């Protein structure tokens, strides 16, 4: 270093010409240390499971199998009511859904919700709101993801909406767009029409049920009229129209 420059640095930052460099190095190390601590805390928090998820995972395989079978029986009961009644209704419970997610989903419908999207999903149903948790990968880090959403029937025929209130990995918010393409792709492959919009700043996914899914034996058309989210259960109601009779009246 030129003597004049050395004199300048010594005068500006003290007698030690390396003082500035040591100060910058200490500051950099402090920033790196804090960053490492924050990353470690974020990772730790991303592994924490919400209480409802812990409880659902503790459901024994035997009980899960029983509850999953109950859900399928409930759906068959609704199916029979659709065939026999002009107006029908039914319900499924939180425990039945979690039992089905634990036993029937991975065995019978692995492509419906692949484990590389979310593994071991479980739900909690409150009044007007559904929480879903599972283990997912986000930017290469595997952690517990918790989402809160509303499910409701729109004014359009057999059209439903999912309003995503929040999605978190631990305490870290995750934008829904991180999963939007996977959600849309999965639904579109099943024939559902989808559209993303917003409702009061929250992402809103509108889903139209395929017409062929609502026809039974080519004779009856099902219309789902209401979906009510109550504590620990979801209640459905709807009507059945005999297409032959309807066409005869036209």
N, C-alpha and C positions, 0 to 999 in steps of 0.2 A: 504494500500500500504506500502511496506517496506520503512523505512526512507531513505535508500540508493537510492532506485528507485525513491522516491519522489524528492530527491536532484538532481538526474540525470535529470528528466523531467523538474524540475524548472530551472536547469542550461541550458538545451538545448532550452527550449521554453519560458523562462521568469519566473517570480515569481509565476504565476498562473499555477498549475499543470493541470488544465482543459482547458487551452487555446487552446491546439491542438484539443481537442474534440469540443470545440465551433467553432473553425475555420472550421473544417471538416463539422460540422452541417450547418454552414452558406453557405459553398460551395455547399453542397447537396441541400439545400433549393433554392439557386440561380439557380442550374441546373434544378430542378423540375419546378421552375417558368418559366424559359425560354422555357422548353419543353411544358408546358401548353399553353404558348402564341403561340408557333409554331403550336401546334395541333389546337388551336382555329382559328388561321389564315388560316391553311390548310382547316379546315372545312368550314370557311366562303368563301374562294375562291372556294371550291368545289360546293358551292351553286350558284355561279355567272353564269348567262346565257349569252352566246355569243350573240352579236347583232342580227345575222341572226336568231337565235333560238327565241329570244324575238319577232321579227317581225312575224315569222311564227306562233307563238302561238297566236298572236293577230288577226289572220285571223278569221273572224266571222264564226259561224257554217253554215250560209246560203251560204257564199262564198266557204267554205271548201267543202260543199256538192256538189255545182256546179262544182268546180274544180275536185273533185273526180270522178264525173260523166263524165267530159270531158276526163279524163285519160282513163276511160273504153271505151268511144266512140273512142278515138284515137287508142286503142288496137284493137277494132273491125274493124276500118278502115284498120289497118295493116293486120288483118286476112283476110279481103275481098280482099285486094291487093294481098296477098299470093296466094289466089285461082284463081285470074284472070290474074295475070301477071307472066312472067318468072323472071323478076327482079322487086323488090319492095323496098320501103323505107318508113320511118315514123319517127315521133319524139314525145317526151313527154316533158313537161316543169316542171320547179322547182315548180311552184305554183300548177300544177296538181298533182304532186307527194305528196306534203305536204297536199293537200286537201284529197287525197286518204288515206294517213297515218292517218289523223285525223278522218275520217268518216268510210271508207270502211274496213280498216285493222282490227280495233277492233271488228267490227260487223260481218264480213264475214270470216276472217282468223285469229282468235285470237291465234291459235296454231303456226302460221307462225313466229311470233315474240312475244313471251310471255312477259307480263309486268314484270315478275320477272327477265327477262333478261335486257330489256330496255323499259321504259315507255315513251309515248308521243314522239316518234322519229320524227325528222324533218331534212330536208336536205338543203344544199346550194350547188349549182352547179356553179363552175367556169371553166375556160378554162383548160381542162385536169385534173381537180381535183374535187372530191366530198367531202364535209364535212357533217358529220352526228352528231347530238347531241340528247341527251335524258337523262332521269333520270334513273340511274342504281345504284345497290348496289355493293359496293366494300369493302370486309372484314367487312360487317355489317353496313357500313356507306352509306347512300343514298345521292347521289350528281349528279351534271350535268357532264356527260362524253361527250367529244368531240373527234371525230376521223376524220382523214383526209386520204383519200385513192384515188388510181387511179383504174379505171375500163377499161380494154381493151381486145380486141380480140387477141388470140394467133395465131400462125401459124397452130395449130392443128384444125381440123374440129370441129366446134361448141364447142370450148373450150375457156373459158374466164379466166381472172386472176384479182384478187383483190390485189393490192399492198398497204399495210397498212403503211402510212407515219408516223403517230403518233396517240396515244390515250392518252388523258389527263383527269384527274378529277381536275378541276381548273387548277393549275400550276403543279400538281403532275403527272408525267408520269406513265402510267399503261402498263405493258407488255401485248401484245396481247394474250399470252398464258393463261391469266386469263379468256379470253372469247373463246379461240380457240375450246375447247371441245364442248361448247354449239353451236357455229357456225357450226362445223362439224356435230354434231349430228342432228341439224335441217335440214341441206342440205341432209344428207344421208337418213333421213327419207322420204324425197321427191324424192329419187331415184338418186340424183346427186352424181357423183364420185368426191371426193376431194383429194387434196394433198397439204401439206404445204412444202414450200421450202423458199429460200431467194433470194432477188434481190438487189445487192449492199448494203447488210446489213439490208434491210427492209424485214419483213415477207411477203411472197407471197403465196396466196391461189389460186390454180388452180382448176377450176370447169368444169366438163364435163357434158353437158346437156344430159339427158336421151334420147335415140333414140325414144322411144315411144312418148315423148313430141314434137317431130319434125315431126311426121307423122299425116296427116290429112285424115280421112276417109280411111286409109290404101292405098290411091292412090297417095298422094303427100308428098314429103319429103322436108322439109324446111332447107335451109342452111343459117345461119346468117353470113354474110361476114365481116361487119364492125360495130364498135360502136365508135362514136365520142362524146366526152364530150366538149360541147361548153358552153358559158356563159348562164346560166339559162335554159339549155335544153340538152337532150340526143338524138342523132340521130342514127337510125338504118338503115341498108340496107342489102339485101340478095337476094337469088335466090330460086325459086321453081322448083323442078324436078318432072315430071310425072313418077312415078315408072313403070307404065305399059309400057309406050313408051320406057323408059330406058332399061327395061328388054328385050323388043322386039328387040332392037338394039344390044344386047349382043350375 
